[in-house]
Amino acid sequence: MADKSIAQLNEAEKVYSDDLFVLNQSGSAKKLSGSTLKNWLLEIANSLGGISKIEKGDTGDAASVTSKSVTYQVGTSGTTAPSGSWLQAVPTVPQGQFLWTKTEVTFNTGDTITWYSVSRMGIDGTGAVSTVCGVDPDSGGNVPLTGADIPQSSDDPTSISAVISGKQPKITASGLLKGNGSGGVSAAVAGEDYQAPVRSYTATIPASGWTGSSASYTCNVTVTGLLAADKPIVDIVPSTTYATAEAQIEAYGYIYRMAVQANGIVAYASEKPTVDIPIQVKAV
């Protein structure tokens, strides 16, 4: 028997008078005979009115589960179950609030067992935020701030909104700007506030375009883009039209006046030039 564990021994089916047992009684190891065990059990039974008959009762039906449900609800407490409506589907839980799960099991006896589990939806962020500029986080863990909440610096408690309100308004003009002396800014006007850029055009005074009589000839020359208010400068462009430089000077020398008009000029000559005269017109 020494090489076997208790679990490996054969199980006794009854107790005999000459059986011996070992027990620990009041801190001492003692032996217990089968007859002593029987007499002690009988004494206990007699003290309870004795044993008249032992009958085996019928085996009852085993308990079985008739229904089971799992429902969910959002709560603001992690210790007190919410009192609202329980949902079949898992709801969306806002940050910092709790998801409660209720499980109910009903048996064929009509008894129902209910238990709960709860978990908390964490708040975004890597650390706990108590306040920012004296403003507490909202239920979602965010801290909504306005310009009135934020100081200009650690040394100046003036709020950002107060500082901004005293600054130059937003400038919506583009290009060259001018100030009005009172903090206002607007777009500068070309030709009024600054020298307008020079516009350059090329054109030709055609020999065939002259009309008039002796000592009074005119020719309309198209210069697209020229304004009636412009004060153009007209230069003759060197060209192979002239056989010699003298011929160029002579042709241009007949012209004694030019008048500007929209998209063109009017040339006046004392003699009618016999060649085309290329010109360059510069206007501001």
Contacts in CASP RR format, 6 or more apart in sequence:
PFRMAT RR
TARGET T0000
AUTHOR 0000-0000-0000
METHOD contacts of the structure
MODEL  1
MADKSIAQLNEAEKVYSDDLFVLNQSGSAKKLSGSTLKNWLLEIANSLGG
ISKIEKGDTGDAASVTSKSVTYQVGTSGTTAPSGSWLQAVPTVPQGQFLW
TKTEVTFNTGDTITWYSVSRMGIDGTGAVSTVCGVDPDSGGNVPLTGADI
PQSSDDPTSISAVISGKQPKITASGLLKGNGSGGVSAAVAGEDYQAPVRS
YTATIPASGWTGSSASYTCNVTVTGLLAADKPIVDIVPSTTYATAEAQIE
AYGYIYRMAVQANGIVAYASEKPTVDIPIQVKAV
1 9 0 8 1.000
12 19 0 8 1.000
15 34 0 8 1.000
15 37 0 8 1.000
15 38 0 8 1.000
16 34 0 8 1.000
17 33 0 8 1.000
17 34 0 8 1.000
17 35 0 8 1.000
17 38 0 8 1.000
18 33 0 8 1.000
18 34 0 8 1.000
18 35 0 8 1.000
19 33 0 8 1.000
19 34 0 8 1.000
19 37 0 8 1.000
20 31 0 8 1.000
20 32 0 8 1.000
20 33 0 8 1.000
20 34 0 8 1.000
21 31 0 8 1.000
21 32 0 8 1.000
21 33 0 8 1.000
21 34 0 8 1.000
21 37 0 8 1.000
22 29 0 8 1.000
22 30 0 8 1.000
22 31 0 8 1.000
22 32 0 8 1.000
23 29 0 8 1.000
23 30 0 8 1.000
23 31 0 8 1.000
23 32 0 8 1.000
24 30 0 8 1.000
45 51 0 8 1.000
61 108 0 8 1.000
63 107 0 8 1.000
63 108 0 8 1.000
63 109 0 8 1.000
64 107 0 8 1.000
64 108 0 8 1.000
65 105 0 8 1.000
65 106 0 8 1.000
65 107 0 8 1.000
65 108 0 8 1.000
66 106 0 8 1.000
66 107 0 8 1.000
66 108 0 8 1.000
66 110 0 8 1.000
67 104 0 8 1.000
67 105 0 8 1.000
67 106 0 8 1.000
68 103 0 8 1.000
68 104 0 8 1.000
68 105 0 8 1.000
68 106 0 8 1.000
69 103 0 8 1.000
69 104 0 8 1.000
70 101 0 8 1.000
70 102 0 8 1.000
70 103 0 8 1.000
71 86 0 8 1.000
71 87 0 8 1.000
71 88 0 8 1.000
71 101 0 8 1.000
71 102 0 8 1.000
71 104 0 8 1.000
72 86 0 8 1.000
72 87 0 8 1.000
72 88 0 8 1.000
72 89 0 8 1.000
72 90 0 8 1.000
72 91 0 8 1.000
72 99 0 8 1.000
72 100 0 8 1.000
72 101 0 8 1.000
72 102 0 8 1.000
73 81 0 8 1.000
73 82 0 8 1.000
73 84 0 8 1.000
73 85 0 8 1.000
73 86 0 8 1.000
73 87 0 8 1.000
73 91 0 8 1.000
73 99 0 8 1.000
73 100 0 8 1.000
73 102 0 8 1.000
74 82 0 8 1.000
74 91 0 8 1.000
74 92 0 8 1.000
74 93 0 8 1.000
74 94 0 8 1.000
74 97 0 8 1.000
74 98 0 8 1.000
74 99 0 8 1.000
74 100 0 8 1.000
75 82 0 8 1.000
75 97 0 8 1.000
75 98 0 8 1.000
75 99 0 8 1.000
75 100 0 8 1.000
76 82 0 8 1.000
76 97 0 8 1.000
76 98 0 8 1.000
77 98 0 8 1.000
78 98 0 8 1.000
78 118 0 8 1.000
78 120 0 8 1.000
81 100 0 8 1.000
81 102 0 8 1.000
81 116 0 8 1.000
81 118 0 8 1.000
82 100 0 8 1.000
86 102 0 8 1.000
90 99 0 8 1.000
91 99 0 8 1.000
93 99 0 8 1.000
93 121 0 8 1.000
94 121 0 8 1.000
94 139 0 8 1.000
94 140 0 8 1.000
95 121 0 8 1.000
95 122 0 8 1.000
95 123 0 8 1.000
95 124 0 8 1.000
95 139 0 8 1.000
95 140 0 8 1.000
95 141 0 8 1.000
96 120 0 8 1.000
96 121 0 8 1.000
96 122 0 8 1.000
96 123 0 8 1.000
96 139 0 8 1.000
96 140 0 8 1.000
96 141 0 8 1.000
97 120 0 8 1.000
97 121 0 8 1.000
97 139 0 8 1.000
98 118 0 8 1.000
98 119 0 8 1.000
98 120 0 8 1.000
98 121 0 8 1.000
99 118 0 8 1.000
99 119 0 8 1.000
99 120 0 8 1.000
99 121 0 8 1.000
100 116 0 8 1.000
100 117 0 8 1.000
100 118 0 8 1.000
101 116 0 8 1.000
101 117 0 8 1.000
101 118 0 8 1.000
101 119 0 8 1.000
102 114 0 8 1.000
102 115 0 8 1.000
102 116 0 8 1.000
103 114 0 8 1.000
103 115 0 8 1.000
103 116 0 8 1.000
103 117 0 8 1.000
104 112 0 8 1.000
104 113 0 8 1.000
104 114 0 8 1.000
105 112 0 8 1.000
105 113 0 8 1.000
105 114 0 8 1.000
106 112 0 8 1.000
106 113 0 8 1.000
107 113 0 8 1.000
123 137 0 8 1.000
123 140 0 8 1.000
123 141 0 8 1.000
124 141 0 8 1.000
129 137 0 8 1.000
129 141 0 8 1.000
129 143 0 8 1.000
130 136 0 8 1.000
130 137 0 8 1.000
131 137 0 8 1.000
131 143 0 8 1.000
132 143 0 8 1.000
132 145 0 8 1.000
133 145 0 8 1.000
133 149 0 8 1.000
133 150 0 8 1.000
133 151 0 8 1.000
134 149 0 8 1.000
135 143 0 8 1.000
135 144 0 8 1.000
135 145 0 8 1.000
135 149 0 8 1.000
136 143 0 8 1.000
137 143 0 8 1.000
138 144 0 8 1.000
146 161 0 8 1.000
147 159 0 8 1.000
147 160 0 8 1.000
147 161 0 8 1.000
147 164 0 8 1.000
148 159 0 8 1.000
148 160 0 8 1.000
148 161 0 8 1.000
148 162 0 8 1.000
149 159 0 8 1.000
150 159 0 8 1.000
150 160 0 8 1.000
151 157 0 8 1.000
151 158 0 8 1.000
151 159 0 8 1.000
151 160 0 8 1.000
152 158 0 8 1.000
152 159 0 8 1.000
152 160 0 8 1.000
152 163 0 8 1.000
168 183 0 8 1.000
168 184 0 8 1.000
168 185 0 8 1.000
169 184 0 8 1.000
171 177 0 8 1.000
171 185 0 8 1.000
173 185 0 8 1.000
173 186 0 8 1.000
173 187 0 8 1.000
174 187 0 8 1.000
175 187 0 8 1.000
175 188 0 8 1.000
176 187 0 8 1.000
176 188 0 8 1.000
176 193 0 8 1.000
176 194 0 8 1.000
177 185 0 8 1.000
177 186 0 8 1.000
177 187 0 8 1.000
177 188 0 8 1.000
178 185 0 8 1.000
178 186 0 8 1.000
178 187 0 8 1.000
178 188 0 8 1.000
178 193 0 8 1.000
179 185 0 8 1.000
179 186 0 8 1.000
180 186 0 8 1.000
188 194 0 8 1.000
190 196 0 8 1.000
190 197 0 8 1.000
191 284 0 8 1.000
195 284 0 8 1.000
196 284 0 8 1.000
197 284 0 8 1.000
198 282 0 8 1.000
198 283 0 8 1.000
198 284 0 8 1.000
199 225 0 8 1.000
199 282 0 8 1.000
199 283 0 8 1.000
199 284 0 8 1.000
200 280 0 8 1.000
200 281 0 8 1.000
200 282 0 8 1.000
200 283 0 8 1.000
201 223 0 8 1.000
201 224 0 8 1.000
201 225 0 8 1.000
201 226 0 8 1.000
201 280 0 8 1.000
201 281 0 8 1.000
201 282 0 8 1.000
201 283 0 8 1.000
202 237 0 8 1.000
202 278 0 8 1.000
202 279 0 8 1.000
202 280 0 8 1.000
202 281 0 8 1.000
203 221 0 8 1.000
203 222 0 8 1.000
203 223 0 8 1.000
203 264 0 8 1.000
203 265 0 8 1.000
203 278 0 8 1.000
203 279 0 8 1.000
203 281 0 8 1.000
204 221 0 8 1.000
204 276 0 8 1.000
204 277 0 8 1.000
204 278 0 8 1.000
204 279 0 8 1.000
205 219 0 8 1.000
205 221 0 8 1.000
205 255 0 8 1.000
205 267 0 8 1.000
205 273 0 8 1.000
205 276 0 8 1.000
205 277 0 8 1.000
205 279 0 8 1.000
206 219 0 8 1.000
206 221 0 8 1.000
206 276 0 8 1.000
207 272 0 8 1.000
207 273 0 8 1.000
207 274 0 8 1.000
207 275 0 8 1.000
207 276 0 8 1.000
207 277 0 8 1.000
209 219 0 8 1.000
209 220 0 8 1.000
210 217 0 8 1.000
210 218 0 8 1.000
210 219 0 8 1.000
210 269 0 8 1.000
210 272 0 8 1.000
210 273 0 8 1.000
211 217 0 8 1.000
211 218 0 8 1.000
211 219 0 8 1.000
212 218 0 8 1.000
212 272 0 8 1.000
215 270 0 8 1.000
215 271 0 8 1.000
216 268 0 8 1.000
216 270 0 8 1.000
217 254 0 8 1.000
217 268 0 8 1.000
217 269 0 8 1.000
217 270 0 8 1.000
217 271 0 8 1.000
217 272 0 8 1.000
218 266 0 8 1.000
218 267 0 8 1.000
218 268 0 8 1.000
218 269 0 8 1.000
219 266 0 8 1.000
219 267 0 8 1.000
219 269 0 8 1.000
220 264 0 8 1.000
220 266 0 8 1.000
221 264 0 8 1.000
221 265 0 8 1.000
221 266 0 8 1.000
221 267 0 8 1.000
221 279 0 8 1.000
222 263 0 8 1.000
222 264 0 8 1.000
223 232 0 8 1.000
223 263 0 8 1.000
223 264 0 8 1.000
223 265 0 8 1.000
223 281 0 8 1.000
224 263 0 8 1.000
224 264 0 8 1.000
225 263 0 8 1.000
226 232 0 8 1.000
226 260 0 8 1.000
226 261 0 8 1.000
226 262 0 8 1.000
226 263 0 8 1.000
226 264 0 8 1.000
226 265 0 8 1.000
226 281 0 8 1.000
226 283 0 8 1.000
227 260 0 8 1.000
227 262 0 8 1.000
227 283 0 8 1.000
228 260 0 8 1.000
228 261 0 8 1.000
228 262 0 8 1.000
230 260 0 8 1.000
230 283 0 8 1.000
230 284 0 8 1.000
231 260 0 8 1.000
231 283 0 8 1.000
231 284 0 8 1.000
232 258 0 8 1.000
232 260 0 8 1.000
232 265 0 8 1.000
232 281 0 8 1.000
232 282 0 8 1.000
232 283 0 8 1.000
233 281 0 8 1.000
233 282 0 8 1.000
233 283 0 8 1.000
234 258 0 8 1.000
234 265 0 8 1.000
234 279 0 8 1.000
234 280 0 8 1.000
234 281 0 8 1.000
235 279 0 8 1.000
235 280 0 8 1.000
235 282 0 8 1.000
236 248 0 8 1.000
236 252 0 8 1.000
236 277 0 8 1.000
236 278 0 8 1.000
236 279 0 8 1.000
237 278 0 8 1.000
237 279 0 8 1.000
237 280 0 8 1.000
238 248 0 8 1.000
239 248 0 8 1.000
239 276 0 8 1.000
239 278 0 8 1.000
241 248 0 8 1.000
241 275 0 8 1.000
241 276 0 8 1.000
241 277 0 8 1.000
241 278 0 8 1.000
242 248 0 8 1.000
242 251 0 8 1.000
242 275 0 8 1.000
247 275 0 8 1.000
251 273 0 8 1.000
251 274 0 8 1.000
251 275 0 8 1.000
251 277 0 8 1.000
252 273 0 8 1.000
252 277 0 8 1.000
254 269 0 8 1.000
254 270 0 8 1.000
254 271 0 8 1.000
254 272 0 8 1.000
254 273 0 8 1.000
255 267 0 8 1.000
255 268 0 8 1.000
255 269 0 8 1.000
255 273 0 8 1.000
255 277 0 8 1.000
256 268 0 8 1.000
256 269 0 8 1.000
256 270 0 8 1.000
257 267 0 8 1.000
257 268 0 8 1.000
258 265 0 8 1.000
258 266 0 8 1.000
258 267 0 8 1.000
258 268 0 8 1.000
259 265 0 8 1.000
259 266 0 8 1.000
259 268 0 8 1.000
265 281 0 8 1.000
END
